[in-house]
């Protein structure tokens, strides 16, 4: 952890290492040194794979049959969301004991602003090292920590020395560090954006710096404005305690691929009521309803409708999702599907501890 800026950096990103698998290994010492995959049944997908399984090529959201082929000796465990939530909340209490400025991103990941620790004359890096040791001793899992002066660099740093790592990325070195890194390292650059950059001849972060801000916005929309800052290692966003949900969703992988409207409708109804129940528990109401479908050949489709006003009514959500489903099935009558999901976003006021990567069904392909 030797670094010239070590005593002045105060923004951390903390990620529990292979969280679900780590909890399972903690609770069953007999599998501690074996590859472990947490996920659905034969037709489900991988939720989390421990690092021993990742060495064999297993990745989150990979179909389970492929994961079994790559790592036939792996121990397969279905998710136990209640247990993971309990451990996740316990880890979060460790965060809050260090600072009240905690922004959860998911059950196992958060940003921490340690400015208050710095003002008290204490060194955030040392406090974070103690935190990691306490979590390992008391909760039985390890953390990877990134420390910097902004969110972007802290998140990048937390991935540099996984698992059980602590990496520092300072202001003075950020631009040089990022220059030759692939564009996908930037938070928010997904496959679609990366493909568009590739079409423009852009593969490295440094290449983005040749574009003026207005060109970035023209090429990449609203994200372009943020991308202009990100490629320079700049990120003005602050840690937001009690961050409001971006969406609430539920999805499931079907036992058998089907294109039958009646069967798909029953699944959509169940998912709609589940989403409505979660929204009601957290006093949320949203305007935008989205139906997600994954075809038998793994193509992901999303169909959305924005309502005139916010709602958390299960019957309304089901009505909208059913209409979207019917339209899609009629448009492609020969298509079959392996996964369905329903989500609601664009909330009206209120906040919740649910995050955009909320608890998923046992056979969901949400990564946690």
Helices and strands as residue ranges (DSSP letters): E 11-16, H 19-27, G 29-31, E 36-39, E 46-49, H 51-55, H 64-70, E 75-77, H 81-98, E 102-106, E 109-113, H 115-119, H 124-139, E 143-148, H 151-158, E 166-168, H 171-179, G 183-185, H 191-199, H 205-208, H 213-220, H 222-230, E 247-258, H 261-281, E 286-295, E 300-311, H 314-331, E 337-347
